[in-house]
Amino acid sequence: MARDLIVITGVSGYIGFKTMYMALAQGYQVRAIVRKEEQIEKLKNHPKVTNASNLSFFVIPDLAAKDAFAGVFDGAKAILHLASPLAKETDDYERDIVKPAGDLLMAVLEAAIHISTLRRVVVTSSAVSLIPMEWLGTSDTETVFTEKDINSNPIRPFHSAMEAYWASKAFARLSTKKFIEDRKPHFDIVGLLPSVVLGPEDLATGNSTLLVGTRAMLVPVLQGAKLDMPLVGTPVHVDDVARAHVDAIKPSVPGNADYVLSSDGEEGIEWDSMTDIARKFFPDEVKSGLLALGGSIQTRKWRLDVSSTEKAFGWKCAPFEKTMRDLIGQYVEFLKKEQN
């Protein structure tokens, strides 16, 4: 399908930008959706971007507005829908997280119905849609979850942005399944369910922009931070998540299906092993004290079966060692620049 036109939402984001330039590298024509005109130059001129002559942009300030996608999908063979609200604190979780995520997804799917050239829509979901957030508080470490699992009844009211985010991903998957059943679209839909996405950030310009989200929680452990809040031991390299979005366009990947993206098998990882990775690959920085180490973070075991993903895509996600080596490498590079 090289040279076919694909449309990508969320290209200014962590996964979306990488997906955009990977698609360009594979020869696709890419129509990228941004919310602000001023984002275009930074994205278009980034050194990672190749085949820029195949890249065009649409500016849509409000993606959920009525007819926001009018004309945007014309001629496209595939849509990669990555844009979605993040888990940011607000005084109204329903209004600012849950509802926008669902409205945006439905706006994309409803607009897609009218595009005769369209063959597939790839939707970024999340592995958190497999389970209710309350599961984290249980003692269950043996259940193996697959792409068939879903949190079918998120409990309201939500008490945190993260709880609302988890619910929004579950609601979106449920809505997608209902859309397929009720509307029987001429295209198929692939849902991608990444676990804890980590690795370098192409759009970061320093540690102030690198250390956000989960990275802001984990990287300080390399400088002695001790965290009591456990994190599920299911990482995945951002490169693999982006690669999966582009590969999901291919007809060899079965459609109307969900795929979990996670590394290191059912056993997962222990987060504290990141200090061993730092010692192995950055011994000079550890010796000099640039990486102080000595921190810790608890790991919540969460068994994920990704065998159907590996079968459909034909490759395995990179191990945690590579994920952290790449992330620590970027962090160290920024540290050294900031010291000079």
PEWODA-V366195 format. One record per pair of residues at least 24 apart in sequence whose C-alpha atoms are under 7 Angstrom apart, sorted by the first residue. I is the first residue (numbers start at 1). GAP is how many residues later the second one is. Records with the same first field share a line. If there is no record, write none. Layout:
I=GAP + GAP
This chain:
2=24 + 25 + 26
3=24 + 25 + 26
4=24 + 25 + 73
5=24 + 25 + 70 + 71 + 72
6=24 + 25 + 70 + 71 + 72 + 73
7=24 + 25 + 66 + 69 + 71 + 72 + 73
8=24 + 25 + 71 + 72 + 73
9=24 + 71 + 72 + 73 + 74
10=24 + 72 + 73
14=187
15=223 + 227
16=66
18=224
19=223 + 224 + 226 + 227
21=27 + 28 + 29
23=223
24=26 + 27 + 30
25=25 + 26
29=25 + 26
30=24 + 25 + 26
31=24 + 25 + 26
32=24 + 25 + 26
33=24 + 25 + 26 + 27
34=24 + 25 + 26
35=24 + 25 + 26 + 27
36=25
63=41
64=39 + 40 + 43
69=42
73=39 + 42
74=41
75=42
76=41 + 42
77=40 + 41 + 42 + 43
78=40 + 41 + 42 + 43 + 171
79=41 + 42 + 43
80=41 + 42 + 43
81=41 + 42 + 43
82=41 + 42
87=74 + 75 + 78
88=73
89=72
93=65 + 68 + 71
97=67 + 68 + 71
98=66 + 67 + 70
101=67
102=70
113=72
118=69
119=68 + 69
120=67 + 68 + 69 + 129
121=67 + 68 + 69
122=67 + 68 + 69 + 123 + 126
123=67 + 68 + 69
124=67 + 68 + 69
125=44 + 66 + 67 + 68
126=43 + 66 + 67 + 68 + 69
127=66 + 67 + 68 + 133
128=38
129=37 + 40 + 41
133=30 + 33
141=160 + 161
142=161
143=160
144=159 + 160 + 161
145=158 + 159 + 160
146=158 + 159 + 160
147=111 + 112 + 113
188=67 + 68
189=66 + 67 + 68
190=65 + 66 + 67 + 68
191=66 + 67 + 68
192=66 + 67 + 68
193=66 + 67 + 68
194=42 + 47 + 66 + 67 + 68
195=39 + 40 + 41 + 66 + 67
196=38 + 39 + 40
197=38 + 39 + 40 + 41
198=37 + 38 + 39 + 40 + 125
199=38 + 39 + 124 + 125 + 127 + 128
200=126 + 127 + 130
206=128
207=124 + 127
221=72 + 74 + 75
222=53 + 69 + 70 + 71 + 72 + 73
223=68 + 69 + 70 + 71 + 72
224=68 + 69 + 70 + 71
225=70 + 71
226=69 + 70 + 71
227=69 + 70
228=69 + 70
229=69
230=67 + 68 + 69 + 70
231=67 + 68 + 69
232=67 + 68 + 69 + 70
233=35 + 36 + 37 + 38 + 66 + 67 + 68 + 69
234=28 + 29 + 34 + 35 + 68
235=27 + 28 + 85
236=25 + 26 + 27 + 81
237=81 + 86
240=77
253=59 + 60
254=58
259=50
260=46 + 49
261=45
262=44 + 55
263=54 + 55 + 56 + 57
264=55 + 56
266=37 + 38 + 39
267=36
268=35
270=29
271=26 + 28
272=24 + 25
274=50
277=44 + 48
281=44
